Amino acid sequence: MRSTAGRMCVSAAYPALAARMEADIAAALRGRTDTVAVGVRDRLTGVTCELHGSRHFDSASAVKATVMAAVLRRAQEQHRDLTADEARELRAMITYSDNDATTALWTDLGRARFSAFLRLAGMASTLPGYDTYWGLTQITGADEMRLLDALTDRQDVLTGRWRAYALELMAEVIDEQRWGTPYGTPAG
């Protein structure tokens, strides 16, 4: 994502905004001793930010969106609707962060199909967890940005129907399971 050496945030059209975002991110990270990665892309302004985009992290529940996308891709490839079990488990996994539903979907998908989805989405740095340990899938910020592309823009991974379904589920996450970027978010 970086196009200017040493810069975390860049934008050809809005360089001042990119500089402000970079300063805000740096301020948010100042004094932290934990390991972090940052990936931001604003489609409207063209501002992109990246910090440690290729660093691997245990995914924990973040992999649930990738599991969902792989399940949707399988239904798309098979030219069918979701089964009742798939629909119920996807809803529980995404809206309630249900681990049992995730394990059921992960097991049903299998490592080969999950890996095939990763290849299709261009998520070459994501390493699936072994056996039923989906939460130990190794992810990178750069690959997570590729997943977001697959869920929002790319026609070659999921059709509009399946992208809309995924985004609808993600918009229905219960309050207790909502998390994300705490810094720089508008009030409310």
Secondary structure as UniProt FT lines:
FT   TURN            5..6
FT   STRAND          9..10
FT   HELIX           15..29
FT   TURN            30..31
FT   STRAND          38..41
FT   TURN            43..45
FT   STRAND          48..51
FT   TURN            53..54
FT   STRAND          57..58
FT   HELIX           60..63
FT   HELIX           64..77
FT   TURN            78..79
FT   HELIX           84..95
FT   HELIX           99..121
FT   TURN            124..125
FT   TURN            131..132
FT   HELIX           134..136
FT   STRAND          138..139
FT   HELIX           141..152
FT   TURN            155..157
FT   HELIX           160..171
FT   HELIX           175..177
//
